[in-house]
């Protein structure tokens, strides 16, 4: 039997050692951005308050059980064993997967991934085998240690007294709160470095997970300002330049919208140079049509990017707005713009139940998805691009009516396994090169058709990527994407330098059809010269000579603000408009 204070210190030692090991494990998994091993003590020190906060939470129940043991000793011992096993496994699982959440998606562990676990488990299949091996090994080793040593050290008789236990409870509450100030501890307490990897390594994965999930329902509508302040901040300006004469359309012009999975501007040589360049065909097309040098995605996930491209609704940061089909039903959608003389369609080689994106294409006359294609040329997500692109082109050439056709590629999604294609050593870049080759074949087929002269093709991406350089999640380089218009309806080559957003595409298609009221944004031929995007815990506005990153968790700017808080006003207005229709 040990004293209450000795027991508490022993539990603290093993839990804090586990969290220290977790930080080192996090850094090793993300080694590409780990610049200096000597920085580890500083990372550990800046995260210790959150570690102690979780320690406080973990120890509350054992202390209360200690008081119960004074009355019901046998019941308390059984309950304590079950409790410690559950707590140890929960902490271990969160810690084991946390570095890979950051490595794959640039954020720490949360339950948002569960929405991608469809009946075919494409979300799970997109993860590399090595990830499973390492994460499961971590869990097994931690569980084995607890089985051999931990339960004997943490589940035993303790000489509790009312006074010692109450004092330790007070201490635990102090750890939980993390501060004697009015403001309790929050995730920003661990932020100390300009290196985002170090900040995320310092943040306790369990603390962040609990904070994210407990507070998830609080983010339906963030309010920063009164309505009149929002109006004042967002007083729109008339675009300075007008490129409308570069595209000439009529009431029967075919409009094709091609959305390329994860096509970051980093991988497009025409935009970013040869370092990661993997798109020779797209580079060629960008030199032939109207190309945009500074186009940005709305967020970092497909569901959010497709939402912006089809409805003009900006990304909802922590929200997944496709989970609100009733609200989306009231929002204008590009498929609703076309009159009866047009045939509208959407093509995707994967499962449309992924992240509820099916709701975005319900107004199309025809939808083709995974099981519409008779092919065994598949990966974990669905049918490969060469099959889908070929059928898309053939259907376009056969149709007699004017058409609006949209296609979303698939093969450049994790795990980047593409069929019989080895142009690049790096898997992500190789998958980009594969889809680029499929795009080239399709465009060449369309160009050879008489339909081409009365067609405008918009090519863009659903989102960028933190790959291949693992830039910080908030960095603009992760959201910069290709955007171009080609086709017989495009009159000449032009490179447009103004800033545009993928959320401007619906307004552009509406403008082609003579509709200037359905969407609030400016068409890309009349660029607004600013773009909003969000990541899991922040919102950003890109404008000339100024980019502002507001972190929702820290409730502060990551860097000194250079403009009025227009990103907060923009987000608030869009959020309110969506939920209050």
DAMO-V313765 format. One line per field, one symbol per residue. ss: DSSP state (H for helix, E for strand, - for the rest). phi: phi as a letter, one per 40 degrees, with the letter a starting at -180 (. if undefined). burial: 1 if it has 9 or more other ideal C-beta (glycine too) atoms within 8 Angstrom, else 0. A space follows every 50 residues. Layout:
BEGIN
ss = ???
phi = ???
burial = ???
END
This chain:
BEGIN
ss = -EEHHHHHHHHHHHHHHHHHHHHHHHHHH-HHH---HHHHHHHHHHHHHH HHHHHHHHHHHHHHHHHHH---HHHHHHHHHHHHHHHHHHHHHHHHHHHH HHHHH-----HHHHHH-----HHHH---HHHHHHHHHHHHHHHHHHHHHH HHHH---EE--HHHHHHHHHHHHHHHH---------HHHH-----HHHHH HH--HHHHHHHHHH-HHHH-------HHHHHHH----------HHHE--- ---EEEEEEE---EHHH-HHHH-------HHHHHHH---EEEEEEE---- -HHHHHHHHHH---------HHH-HHHHH----HHHH----EEEEEEE-E ---HHHHHHHH----EEE-HHH-----E---EE-HHHHHHHHHHHHHH-- -EEEEEEE------------------HHHHHHHHHHHHHHHHHHHHH--H HHHHEEEEEEE--------------HHH-EE-EEEE---E---EEEEEEE EHHHHHHHHHHH-----------HHH---EEEEEE--EEEEEE--EEEEE E----EE--------HHHHHHHHHHHHHH--
phi = .bccccccccccdcccccccccccddcccbcdbccacccddccccccccc ccccddcccdcdccccccccbbccccccccccdccccccccccccccdcc dcccbgacdacdccccccccfcccccccdcccccccccccccccdcccbc cccbbacbccbdcccccccccccccdcgaccccccacccccabccccccc ccccccccdccccccdccbcacbbbcdccccccbdcbcdcbbbcccbbbb cbccbbbbbbcfcccdcbddcbgcdbdabdccdccccbbcbbcbbbccab bcccccccccbgccdcfccbcccbcccccccdbdccccccccbbabbacb cccdfgcdccbccccabbbdccbcaccbbccicccccccccdcccccccc cdbbbbbbcbcccdcgcbcfaacbccdccccccccdcccccccccccccd cdcbbbbbbabcacacccbfcddccdccbcbcaabbhccccacabbcccb bccccdcccccdcgbbbcbccccccbccgaababbdbabbbbadgabbbb ccccfaccbdcbbdcccccccccccccccbc
burial = 01010011011101110111011111111100010000110111011111 11111111110111111110000001101110111011111111111111 11001111110010110100111011100011011101100110110001 10111101010001100110111111110000001111111010111111 11111111111110000010000010001100110000100011011000 00111111111111111111110001111111111100111101111111 01111111111111111111110110110011111010000111111111 11011110111001001111001000001111111111111110111000 01111111111110110100100100011111111111111110110000 11011111111111111101011101111111111110110000010111 11111111111100000010111111111111111111111110001111 1111001100001011111111111101100
END
